[in-house]
Amino acid sequence: IEATVASYFRRGTALRRLVESGVEVAWLGDRNEASYCLCVRRGTREVTVVFMGPAGANAWLANAAAAMSAHANPLGADEEYEGRVDELRLHRGLAAYLHRRRADDGRRKIDEILQKVLDMGRELSGSGLDGKGFRVSVAGHGIGGGLATLFGVYAASDPRFSQSPVRLYSFAAPRVGDQS
């Protein structure tokens, strides 16, 4: 099956390289739009979220939605810091993808991914409900890099991940927000 998984991804792509390095691809999401996958490295107890932007015409449409729209600050009202605002202005297209609600259960895409990462991390670490003992990495390129940046902010500000470091690797991403 490993040869089949490796051949599923085009030669030279980041996901192909991950699989060839021994990383397990644990979940693939959203085949027909901007998509993500969850990878697991058991030896280091690390869950990696890899975001890929849409290909072809969809990429141009997603990038065209670069205007900013207001979204609640993920840090919540109880967090105080200099310059804090209640709303952040985020890239409309990227935020729309992460905040889109699923038709079947009404959950937002961001909540779905966060829960999958948490479940996999808990399984890797054997830590149960406290969320300790695993690391989270987020990566992406281009539009995928923008999604990775926003996801990284949400994961790092989620109290369920307070004991799990969140690392971000983003390349050639569009601007994801403004000064707010």
N, C-alpha and C positions, 0 to 999 in steps of 0.2 A: 504494500500500500504506500510506502514511503516514496517509491519511484513514481507512483501515480500522483501523489500530492505535489511532488517537485515539478512534474511535467504540466500540472494545472496552471502554473505561473510562467509567464514568458521569461526566457533566458535573459539575465542581466537586471531583472527587476529586483527591488528591495525585498519583496516577499519571497521570491525564488532564492535569494541569497540567505534569508533568514532560515528557510526550510533546510537548505543545504548545510547550514552551520549547526544543525541539531535542534533548532527551536521547533516546538510543536505548534502547529496552527490549530487552535482550539475552537474558533468560531469565525465564520464569515457572514457578514451582514450586507444587505442592500445591493444586490447584484446589478440592478439597472440604473443606479444613480451614484452620487458620491457615496463611497462605501468605506467600510472599516473591517478590520479583522482583529481578533485577539490571539496573541501568541503567548506561549508559556515556556519558560526555561526553568525546569524543575530544580536543577543543581543550585541556582542562585535564588530560587523562590521569587521569580520576577514575572509579572504579567505586563505584556507590552500591547498597547493599542496602536495599530497602524492605520492611518487615514489615507485614502486615495481619493483624489478629486475625480469628478466625472470626465469622461473622454469626449472628444469631438465637439459637436455643437452644444452639448450640455455644459461643457466647461466654459464656453463663451457666455452662455446665459447666466451661469452661476456667478461669474466674475462681473457681469454687467450689473448685477444686483449689489453693487459695492456701496450704495448709499447707506448711511447709518440709521439704525432704528433703536428705540429705547427698550431696555430690558432690565429687570430687577438685578441689583447688585447681589452676586451669589454669597457675599460675606455676611449678609443679613444685618438687621438693624442693631443687633447687640454688639457688633464689632465697631470699635472706635479707633480711628487713625486720622492723621492730618490729611485734609482734602477729601474725606469720605463723602460719597454721594449715594443717594438711594437707587439711582438708575445709571446704568452704563449705556453708552451708545456704541452698538456693535454693528459690524458688517451685516447688512440685511440678509443676504443670501446664505451666509454661513450660519448665522443665528437661526434663520428659518429652518434650516436642516436639523440643527440640534434641538430646537424647541417644537418641532412638528410632532403632533400627537398621532399615535398609532390608531388605526381604525378598529382593531380588534379589542384592545384593552384600555385605550385612552392614555397610556403612558407616553411621556415625551421621549424622543430618541436619546437625549442626554441621560435621562433616568434609567432607561433600558441598558445603556452601555455601562454606566456607573455600577449598576447592580450586578451585571455579568462579571465585571472586573473584581468587584468585592467578593462575589461567590467563588471565583477561581482563586483569588488570593487567599481566602480562608481555607480552601481545600489544600492549596500548596503548603501553607504554613502550619496547618493543623491547629490554628489559633482559636477556632470557634468564632464567637461573636465580637471579640475585641478588635479585630482588624490589624493585629500586630504580626510582625514576622514575615512580611512580604513587601516587595517593591513594585512600584508602578512606573512604567516608562510610556511615553506617548511620542509618536513620530509621524511626520508627514512631509510631503513636498508639494509646493504650489498651493492649490486650493486645499489639498489634504493637509498642508502645513498650517494653513489658517484654521482649519477644523481642529487640528492637534493643539494649536495655541489656545483656542477657546476651551476645548475639553480640559486641557491642563489646568487652566484657571478654575474651572468648576470642580475638578477632582481635588486640587490642592486646597480649595476652600470648603470642601465637604467634610463635616466632622467625622464621618465614618472612616476617612483616610488620614486622620490626624496622626496616627502612629505609623503610617506607611509613606515613606518619601515618594514624591512625584517628580520624575525627571522628564524634561521636554526636549525633543530634538526636532526642530522645524527648519525647513530649507525653502527659500524662495517663496515665502508665503505672502499673500496680499495683506494689506493693512486690515487689522481685525477690529479696530476700535478707534475712538478719538481720545482727546485729553481727559474725558470724564473717567 
